Each structure stands twice: as structure tokens, then as C-alpha cells.
């Protein structure tokens, strides 16, 4: 395509946006509202996903070793655990370390447990982590069958609820975002279709003088692109500003509970780029869907 033709298409698309003021406003508003909701949902979903992921990574299996097991028996049990395909790491924690951990976790009340330092009744423990946290339950069930595995703990009941909640929240978030994007495409497609109907005679004349479908389509393609980009600017500014102040306010409070949300940089720059691309694609797709029926022979 010649540079002169490209300039003509750009000029015509910008003229059309300026000429159809209310239609332009309606299209941009449709994209703006949708991307604003998408941006908010996406930021919330990504932070929930990040928190859930960090919690999932803390899930571990504690294998209490039978008191009757000697060193060789412990090594044999460890070797069997390490052979499980889903297992990532296996760490040994002596009963002395276990007692020390209980004393430290209870603070002043833990002083009473120092009486057991001479005659420690606790088990040595293997702390097992899986490659994928979802495999925790399945792996624990395999370890329970091994000899010298006296007791296997992994937060049974609570872990299943955690994984179920995170899976549902992710699916709901994806469904909401997909629904909002479909709505935006539908709205901008119908809005642009109205402008095209008003210019139907112009399109017919262009076809009569020999203009190709591609030549007619390009200004509408660019018009949709500009509308999508314009519609994404306000959501980028609004979501970015809101997240900046929310991060400054929430992170110090959440840090006390060992919860960390995604840092403003680079997260919001990634979100901004995503919203810009989404806006452009929504505008282009909506425009192409609208003009297609008028270009059929």
C-alpha cells in the first residue's frame, strides 16, 4: 500500500471521528466503561491469585516418623518419599527442633514445655513439599501407606477448601472479564454499524467507481482502532491512580499478616499495556464486524 493511500485512510478515519461526534462519544464511552470494569476486576483477580499462590506454596506435608524407626529406617522412608514423582523437596526436622519450634511459637506459655527437653516425646519429622500444591492431598495419601510413616498431616479439610476457593475465584474472574469484553465488542460494533448505515450511500458510490473492499474497509479499521485507544486512556489513568494509593495504604497493614500484594511497578505498567491492547482490539474487531455485511457482493 502506498504511503499516500495510508495517509488518506488515516485522514478519513480521523474526519469520521470528528464528524460523528455523538457516535464517537458513545463508542468511546462503551469501551471506557467496559475496560474500567475489566481493569478493576483484573487487578483484584491478579492480587487474589498472587495471595492464593503464596498461601498454596506454604502448604506442606509433615510426615511424623515412627519412634521405633532407626537411622537406616528413616533414610529408607526418605528415599521412598523422594521417589514420588510429585515431590519437590524433603527436609528433615529432628524432634529437638520440633520441640524448640513449639516453645518459640507459644511465647511465655511455651516455657512449660521445656520440661520435655530431657525426655522428648515428639517424633522426628520429614517436611515434604510438592511441585504443584494441588498434588498435596494425593501425595499425602501415598506417604501414609509407607512403613514408619506414623502420622501424615497437611491441614486436611482446610487445604481442600483453599484449593477449591482459588479455583472457583479464578474461573469466575475469567468468565466476568470475558463477558465484559464481549459486551464491549457488541456495543462498539452496533455503534459503528449506525455510522456505517448513515454512510451506506458513500460506500455504494465508492464500490461503483471500482474501490476494493480493502480500500473501503481501512478507514473503518483505523476508526475502530482510534476509538478503542481513546476508550482505554481513562481506565488506564483511573485504575493506575486508584491502585497507587491503595497499594500505599494496604501493603503496610497486610505486611503484618505476611500477605503481600503485587507491587505498583511493574504490575500497573503491565496492566496499562494490556488495557491499551484490549481497547485497540475491541475497537478494531467491532469495526470490522460492522462493516463486513456492507461489503458482501
C-alpha positions in Angstrom: 0.0 0.0 0.0 1.3 3.4 -1.0 2.2 6.0 1.7 -0.2 8.5 0.1 -3.1 5.9 0.4 -2.2 5.3 4.1 -2.3 9.0 4.8 -5.7 9.2 3.1 -7.1 6.4 5.2 -5.8 8.0 8.4 -7.2 11.4 7.4 -10.6 9.9 6.6 -10.8 7.9 9.8 -10.0 11.0 11.9 -12.5 13.1 9.9 -15.2 10.4 10.5 -14.5 10.5 14.3 -14.8 14.3 14.4 -17.8 14.4 12.1 -19.8 11.8 14.1 -19.4 13.4 17.5 -22.2 11.7 19.4 -21.5 8.3 17.8 -17.8 8.7 18.7 -18.7 9.6 22.3 -21.0 6.6 22.5 -18.3 4.2 21.2 -15.6 5.6 23.4 -17.9 5.5 26.4 -18.7 1.9 25.8 -15.1 0.9 25.6 -14.2 3.2 28.6 -16.8 1.7 30.9 -16.0 -1.8 29.9 -12.3 -1.5 30.3 -12.7 0.3 33.6 -14.6 -2.7 34.9 -12.2 -5.1 33.3 -9.2 -3.2 34.8 -10.7 -3.3 38.3 -11.7 -7.0 38.0 -8.3 -7.9 36.6 -6.3 -6.1 39.3 -8.4 -7.7 42.0 -8.2 -11.1 40.4 -4.4 -11.0 39.9 -3.8 -9.9 43.5 -6.2 -12.6 44.8 -4.3 -15.1 42.6 -1.0 -13.9 43.9 -2.1 -14.2 47.6 -3.6 -17.6 46.9 -0.4 -18.7 45.2 1.8 -17.7 48.1 -0.5 -19.5 50.5 -0.6 -22.6 48.3 3.2 -22.6 48.2 3.3 -22.6 52.0 1.2 -25.8 52.1 3.4 -28.7 53.2 3.1 -32.3 54.3 4.5 -33.2 57.7 5.4 -36.8 58.0 5.9 -37.9 61.6 8.4 -40.7 61.7 7.6 -43.8 63.8 9.5 -43.7 67.1 10.7 -47.2 66.5 12.5 -46.3 63.3 16.3 -46.2 63.4 18.5 -44.0 61.2 18.5 -46.6 58.4 14.7 -46.9 58.5 14.5 -43.1 58.3 16.7 -43.0 55.2 14.7 -45.7 53.6 11.5 -43.8 54.2 13.0 -40.6 52.9 14.2 -42.4 49.7 10.6 -43.7 49.1 9.2 -40.2 49.5 11.7 -38.7 47.2 10.8 -41.3 44.5 7.2 -40.0 44.3 7.0 -38.0 41.0 5.0 -35.1 42.6 7.5 -34.5 45.4 9.7 -31.4 45.1 11.7 -31.3 48.3 12.1 -33.4 51.5 13.6 -31.8 54.6 14.4 -33.5 57.9 13.4 -31.8 61.2 14.6 -33.5 64.4 12.3 -33.9 67.4 14.6 -31.4 69.2 13.8 -28.8 66.5 10.1 -29.6 66.7 10.1 -29.0 70.5 12.0 -25.8 70.1 9.5 -24.6 67.4 6.6 -25.3 69.8 8.3 -23.4 72.7 9.0 -20.4 70.5 5.6 -20.3 68.9 3.8 -20.3 72.3 5.9 -17.5 73.8 5.7 -17.3 77.6 3.3 -20.3 77.7 5.9 -22.4 75.9 8.2 -22.2 78.9 6.2 -25.1 80.4 7.3 -27.4 77.5 11.0 -27.0 78.4 10.3 -29.8 80.9 10.3 -32.2 78.0 13.8 -31.3 76.8 15.3 -34.2 78.8 12.7 -36.7 77.7 11.3 -35.6 74.4 8.1 -37.4 73.4 7.9 -35.9 69.9 8.6 -37.6 66.6 11.3 -36.7 64.1 9.6 -35.2 61.0 10.0 -35.1 57.3 8.7 -31.8 55.8 7.6 -32.5 52.2 6.7 -30.0 49.5 5.1 -30.9 46.2 6.0 -29.4 42.8 2.3 -28.5 42.3 0.5 -27.6 45.6 -2.7 -29.2 44.2 -0.9 -32.6 44.4 -0.6 -32.3 48.2 -3.5 -34.5 49.1 -2.7 -37.2 46.6 1.0 -37.3 47.7 0.0 -37.4 51.4 -2.2 -40.4 50.8 0.7 -42.2 49.1 3.1 -41.5 52.0 0.5 -42.7 54.6 1.0 -46.2 53.2 4.7 -46.3 53.7 6.3 -48.2 56.6 7.5 -46.0 59.5 5.2 -43.1 58.5 3.4 -42.9 61.9 1.3 -39.9 61.0 0.9 -37.6 58.0 -0.5 -34.1 58.4 -1.2 -31.5 55.7 -4.1 -29.4 57.0 -6.7 -31.9 55.8 -10.0 -30.3 55.2 -8.7 -26.7 55.1 -6.3 -27.3 52.2 -9.1 -28.8 50.1 -11.3 -25.7 50.8 -8.4 -23.4 49.9 -7.7 -25.0 46.5 -11.5 -25.2 45.8 -11.9 -21.5 46.6 -8.9 -20.3 44.5 -10.1 -22.4 41.5 -13.6 -21.0 41.7 -12.4 -17.4 42.1 -10.1 -17.8 39.1 -12.8 -19.3 36.9 -15.4 -16.6 37.9 -12.9 -13.8 37.3 -12.1 -15.1 33.8 -15.8 -15.5 33.0 -16.6 -12.0 34.1 -13.7 -10.5 32.1 -14.7 -12.5 29.0 -18.3 -11.4 29.4 -17.3 -7.7 29.7 -15.1 -7.8 26.7 -17.9 -9.5 24.6 -20.3 -6.8 25.8 -17.8 -4.1 24.7 -17.3 -5.6 21.3 -21.1 -5.9 20.9 -21.7 -2.2 21.9 -19.0 -0.7 19.8 -19.9 -3.0 16.8 -23.5 -1.7 17.0 -22.5 1.9 17.5 -20.1 1.8 14.5 -22.8 0.0 12.5 -25.1 3.0 12.9 -22.4 5.3 11.5 -21.8 2.9 8.6 -25.6 2.8 7.8 -25.6 6.6 7.6 -22.7 6.4 5.1 -24.1 3.4 3.2 -24.6 5.6 0.0 -21.0 6.7 0.3 -19.8 3.1 0.4 -22.0 2.2 -2.6 -20.6 5.1 -4.7 -17.1 4.0 -3.8 -17.8 0.5 -4.9 -19.4 1.7 -8.2 -16.2 3.6 -9.1 -14.2 0.5 -8.5 -12.9 0.8 -5.0 -11.9 -2.5 -3.5 -13.2 -3.9 -0.2 -9.8 -3.4 1.4 -9.7 0.3 0.3 -13.2 0.9 1.8 -12.5 -1.2 4.9 -9.2 0.6 6.0 -10.7 3.9 7.2 -13.3 2.0 9.3 -10.5 -0.3 10.6 -8.5 2.7 11.7 -11.6 4.4 13.1 -12.2 1.5 15.3 -8.6 1.5 16.4 -8.7 5.1 17.4 -12.0 4.6 19.3 -10.5 1.7 21.2 -7.3 3.5 22.1 -9.3 6.6 23.2 -11.6 4.5 25.3 -8.7 2.8 27.1 -7.0 6.1 28.2 -9.3 6.9 31.1 -9.4 3.4 32.5 -5.6 3.3 32.5 -5.3 6.6 34.4 -8.2 5.7 36.8 -7.1 2.2 37.6 -3.4 3.2 37.9 -4.1 6.1 40.2 -6.5 4.1 42.4 -4.0 1.2 42.7 -1.2 3.5 43.6 -3.0 4.9 46.6 -4.5 1.5 47.5 -1.1 -0.1 47.5 0.4 2.6 49.7 -2.4 2.3 52.2 -2.9 -1.5 52.3 0.6 -3.0 51.9 2.0 -1.8 55.3 -1.1 -3.2 57.1 -1.1 -6.5 55.2 2.6 -7.0 55.8 1.9 -7.6 59.5 -0.1 -10.7 58.4 2.6 -11.8 55.9 0.3 -11.0 53.0 1.9 -9.2 50.0 0.0 -7.6 47.1 1.6 -7.0 43.7 4.0 -4.0 43.6 2.8 -1.0 41.6 5.8 -1.2 39.4 5.9 -3.2 37.1 2.4 -4.6 37.7 0.4 -1.4 36.8 2.5 -0.8 33.7 1.7 -4.3 32.5 -2.0 -3.7 33.2 -1.9 -0.4 31.4 -0.3 -2.1 28.3 -2.9 -4.8 28.5 -5.8 -2.4 28.7 -4.4 -0.4 25.7 -4.1 -3.5 23.6 -7.6 -4.7 24.7 -9.1 -1.3 23.8 -7.4 -1.4 20.3 -8.5 -4.9 19.6 -12.1 -4.3 20.8 -12.3 -1.2 18.5 -10.8 -3.0 15.5 -12.9 -6.1 15.9 -16.1 -4.2 16.5 -15.5 -2.1 13.4 -14.6 -5.0 11.1 -17.7 -7.0 12.2 -19.9 -3.9 11.5 -18.5 -3.1 8.0 -18.3 -6.7 6.8 -22.0 -7.1 5.9 -21.9 -3.9 3.8 -19.0 -5.2 1.7 -20.6 -8.5 0.7 -21.2 -8.8 -3.0 
